[in-house]
Each structure stands twice: as structure tokens, then as C-alpha cells.
Amino acid sequence: MIGDIWGIKRPFEVAFCSFLIGTAYVWLALPHIPSESVSGNTKPGVKGVGGFFAPLKVLAPQRVVLQSGLMVKHFGVMILCAGVFLGVVSKITDPP
């Protein structure tokens, strides 16, 4: 819409100006946090293939304690990710 009115270069200029304004805002408004206080890693990270697939642990079923005291497994995150994956795959394979 901006490009239709003011030319093809204007959207890029608007995006660049928005980036500069956002950078200036973050630089001026956010407090400085020293990196030493944030990086409290005392244990070494997993290396190799295990470290590559470590974020997939989020998909593992979680154990939840119900109000009655019964412990059950919750598969919500796994089902949500599977649904998103199948939705993307079905959109890719959808005939035009």
C-alpha cells in the first residue's frame, strides 16, 4: 500500500526508519544487565547429536498432579505440535 502511493523504495525506507526508532528505544529505555549476572551456567552443555536434539525434550509428555492427587501424563504440547505440523504439511500438499 505504501509502495503503491509513494513508490517501490518507500516501504524499505519505512522499515529501516522503524528499525532505527526501535533500536534507539531499546538503547535508551532498557536497563543494562551485566552478562556475568545472567550466565550462571555451572554445568557444561550437552555436545554432539544429543545437544542438537535437546530442545525436543519440550515435546515429552509432562506429569501432572490432579487435584485428587492422581498423577497423569499430559500430552498437550505434543498434540499441539503434531497438529501444527500436519496443518503445514496439508497446506503444502494441497492442490492449487
Secondary structure as UniProt FT lines:
FT   HELIX           2..6
FT   TURN            8..9
FT   HELIX           10..29
FT   HELIX           35..38
FT   HELIX           49..52
FT   HELIX           54..59
FT   STRAND          62..65
FT   TURN            67..68
FT   STRAND          71..74
FT   HELIX           76..92
//
